Amino acid sequence: MKKNNLVVPFVKWAGGKRQLLPELLKRIPKFTTYCEPFVGGGALFFYLQPKKAIINDFNKDLINTYITIQNDVESLIQYLSTYKNDSESYYKIRELDRTPLFHRMSDTEKASRLIYLNKTCYNGLFRVNSMGEFNSPFGSYKSPNIVNEPTLRAIHSYFQNADITFLSGDFEVAVKGLKKGTFVYFDPPYDPVSASSNFTGYTNLGFGKQEQRRLKEVCDKLNAKGIKFLLSNSATDFILDLYKEYNIEKISAKRVINSNANNRGNVDEVLIRNYD
């Protein structure tokens, strides 16, 4: 299957890996199936365009949007073309998940809402409150690319021609029953480098130290089965100690999305893997 350069992330997502791609690509092993349990915006997934993949994210609305692009892209484009880029329209659409109407919306309408809010919200930061309601403010961009038809159609075409399983749930469930030859890329919410940098707004549940330890146990199980994994995280003492028996490399990555502009810039991250 020929790679299509128009197949790129359709949303901007906190923790996105576009900046880190050159480093990740140097370390990708050969595989038969690609698995990404925290797919988010899917920068590496879309770059690789694997023929067979298992893609998961805890954010059900995000996975619904992936599935909608696969199954109903033309209706999605139609819905997106009706949205307006002004604060009144934005807040009206944003408030929908606080109303009973949200549950009556079709999957395609929900997908168009997610893309619209992502393209027009402040700093492209998908964030929910403790109730799971989207709460990023309006971004006031002059001309956001709300309807990126070439990209959406290119992704649709790729999804139609590849064997992709979309899941929405816990990362541990996403890797159950994987066979040798599968390559797993883990990009979890990062261990915070400081208390103020702890961004866990992708879902309303957060991802603390206990979850990081559980993820390490999952990596150990994959390793015991001979399944190759690559994991990115922040270079904290906690993470360095947790994965000390694996191959750890520190790299410098540029953070693009951060609510505090002073914290956008180069930060030390780690790439951890169980192969040479």
C-alpha positions in Angstrom: 0.0 0.0 0.0 1.5 3.3 -1.1 2.0 6.0 1.6 -0.2 9.1 1.2 1.4 12.3 2.4 -2.1 13.8 3.0 -2.7 11.3 5.8 -1.8 13.4 8.8 -3.4 14.1 12.2 -6.8 15.7 11.8 -6.8 17.2 15.3 -4.2 19.0 17.4 -3.8 16.9 20.6 -2.0 17.6 23.9 1.1 15.5 24.0 1.1 15.2 20.2 4.2 13.6 18.7 4.9 15.5 15.4 8.0 17.2 16.9 9.3 13.8 18.1 8.7 11.9 14.9 12.3 12.0 13.6 13.5 10.4 16.9 10.7 7.8 17.0 11.2 6.8 13.3 14.9 6.0 14.0 13.8 3.4 16.5 10.8 1.6 14.8 11.5 -2.2 14.5 10.0 -4.4 11.7 6.4 -5.5 12.6 3.4 -7.3 11.2 0.8 -5.5 13.3 1.1 -2.0 14.8 -0.6 -1.3 18.2 -1.0 2.1 19.8 -3.0 2.1 23.1 -2.9 5.9 23.7 -3.4 7.1 20.1 -4.5 10.7 20.6 -3.9 12.7 17.4 -2.0 9.7 15.9 1.1 11.4 14.5 3.2 8.2 14.4 0.3 6.0 13.3 -0.5 8.3 10.4 3.1 8.6 9.4 3.6 4.9 9.3 0.2 4.0 7.8 0.5 0.4 8.8 -1.5 -2.2 6.8 -2.7 -3.8 10.1 -3.2 -1.9 13.3 -5.0 -1.8 16.7 -5.7 1.7 17.8 -7.1 2.6 21.2 -7.8 5.7 23.2 -9.7 6.2 26.5 -11.5 9.2 25.0 -14.6 7.7 23.4 -15.5 10.8 21.4 -12.0 10.8 19.8 -12.3 7.1 18.7 -15.8 7.8 17.5 -14.3 10.5 15.2 -11.8 8.0 13.8 -14.6 5.5 13.1 -16.7 8.2 11.5 -13.9 9.2 9.2 -13.7 5.6 8.2 -17.4 5.1 7.6 -19.1 8.4 6.9 -16.6 11.0 5.8 -18.8 12.8 3.3 -21.5 13.5 5.9 -18.8 14.6 8.3 -17.4 17.1 5.8 -21.0 18.4 5.2 -21.6 18.9 8.9 -18.2 20.7 9.4 -19.0 23.1 6.5 -22.0 24.5 8.5 -20.0 25.6 11.5 -19.1 29.3 12.1 -16.0 30.7 13.6 -17.4 33.1 16.2 -17.6 32.9 20.0 -21.4 32.7 20.2 -21.5 29.7 17.9 -18.5 28.1 19.7 -20.0 28.3 23.1 -23.4 27.1 21.9 -21.7 24.0 20.4 -19.4 23.5 23.4 -22.4 23.5 25.8 -24.1 20.6 24.0 -22.4 17.9 26.2 -24.1 19.5 29.2 -27.6 18.9 27.7 -29.8 15.8 27.0 -29.6 16.7 23.3 -26.0 15.5 23.2 -27.1 11.9 23.7 -29.5 12.2 20.8 -26.8 13.4 18.4 -25.6 10.9 15.8 -22.0 9.6 15.9 -21.3 11.8 12.8 -22.6 14.9 14.5 -20.6 14.2 17.6 -17.5 13.7 15.5 -18.0 17.0 13.6 -18.4 18.8 17.0 -15.1 17.4 18.3 -13.2 18.5 15.2 -14.9 21.9 15.2 -14.1 22.5 18.9 -10.5 21.3 18.4 -9.9 23.7 15.5 -11.5 26.7 17.2 -10.7 26.3 20.9 -7.9 28.2 22.6 -4.5 26.7 21.8 -6.1 23.5 20.3 -6.2 22.0 23.8 -8.7 19.3 24.2 -9.6 19.4 27.9 -12.6 18.1 30.0 -13.7 18.9 33.5 -14.4 16.3 36.3 -17.8 15.7 34.7 -16.2 14.8 31.4 -17.5 18.0 29.7 -15.3 19.9 27.2 -14.2 23.1 28.8 -11.5 24.9 26.7 -12.3 28.5 25.9 -12.8 30.0 22.4 -9.6 30.6 20.5 -10.4 33.7 18.4 -8.4 32.5 15.4 -8.9 34.5 12.1 -9.3 31.5 9.7 -9.0 28.1 11.3 -9.1 25.1 8.9 -12.3 23.7 10.2 -13.0 21.6 7.1 -9.8 20.0 5.9 -11.4 18.0 3.1 -8.2 16.6 1.4 -6.9 15.2 4.7 -10.2 13.8 5.9 -10.7 12.1 2.5 -7.1 10.8 2.4 -7.5 9.3 5.9 -10.9 7.8 4.9 -9.2 6.1 1.9 -6.4 4.8 4.1 -8.8 3.4 6.7 -10.9 1.7 3.9 -7.8 -0.1 2.5 -6.1 -1.1 5.7 -7.1 -3.6 8.5 -7.6 -1.4 11.5 -9.3 -2.2 14.8 -10.5 0.8 16.7 -11.0 0.4 20.5 -12.0 2.8 23.2 -11.1 1.7 26.7 -8.2 0.9 29.1 -4.7 0.5 27.7 -4.4 -2.9 29.3 -7.4 -4.2 27.4 -6.0 -2.9 24.2 -2.9 -5.1 24.3 -4.6 -8.3 25.4 -3.9 -11.3 23.2 -1.3 -9.6 21.1 0.9 -12.0 19.1 4.6 -11.9 18.4 5.4 -9.7 15.5 3.2 -6.9 16.9 4.9 -3.6 17.7 3.4 -1.5 20.5 4.0 2.2 20.9 2.9 3.6 24.2 2.4 7.4 24.5 0.7 7.8 27.9 -0.1 11.0 29.7 3.4 12.0 30.9 4.6 11.8 34.5 4.5 15.5 35.5 7.9 17.2 35.8 6.4 19.5 38.5 3.1 19.8 40.3 2.0 22.8 38.1 2.7 20.9 34.9 0.3 18.1 35.7 -2.1 18.1 32.7 -4.6 15.3 32.9 -7.5 16.8 31.1 -7.8 14.4 28.2 -10.3 12.4 30.2 -11.9 13.2 33.6 -10.0 10.4 35.3 -6.4 11.5 35.2 -3.3 9.3 35.0 -1.2 9.2 38.2 1.7 7.3 39.6 -0.4 4.1 40.2 -1.4 4.1 36.5 2.3 4.6 35.5 3.2 1.6 37.6 0.4 -0.5 36.0 1.6 0.5 32.6 5.1 -0.7 33.5 3.6 -4.1 34.6 1.9 -4.3 31.1 5.3 -3.6 29.5 6.9 -6.4 31.5 4.2 -8.8 30.4 4.7 -7.9 26.7 8.4 -8.3 27.2 8.0 -11.7 28.6 6.0 -12.7 25.5 8.7 -11.4 23.2 6.6 -8.5 21.9 8.5 -5.3 21.2 7.4 -2.0 22.7 8.6 1.6 22.6 7.4 4.1 25.2 7.7 7.8 25.5 7.5 9.7 28.8 9.0 12.6 30.7 12.6 12.1 32.0 11.6 12.2 35.7 13.5 10.3 38.4 10.4 8.2 38.9 10.2 7.1 35.3 13.9 6.5 35.0 13.9 4.3 38.1 10.7 2.5 37.1 12.1 1.3 33.7 15.7 1.0 34.7 16.1 -2.6 33.3 15.1 -1.4 29.8 16.9 0.5 27.1 16.4 4.2 28.0 17.4 7.2 25.9 17.0 10.8 26.8 16.0 13.2 24.1 15.1 16.8 23.9 11.6 17.6 22.6 9.7 20.8 21.9 6.4 21.2 23.8 3.9 23.0 21.6 0.7 22.8 23.7 0.9 24.2 27.2 -1.5 26.5 29.0 1.5 28.5 30.2 3.5 30.0 27.3 6.7 30.0 29.4 6.5 26.3 29.7 6.5 25.7 25.9 10.0 24.9 24.8 12.6 22.1 25.0 12.1 19.5 27.7 13.9 16.3 28.4 11.9 13.2 27.4 12.7 9.5 27.4 12.3 6.8 24.8 12.2 3.4 26.5 12.3 0.1 24.6 12.9 -3.6 25.1 14.9 -4.2 21.9 18.3 -3.0 20.4 
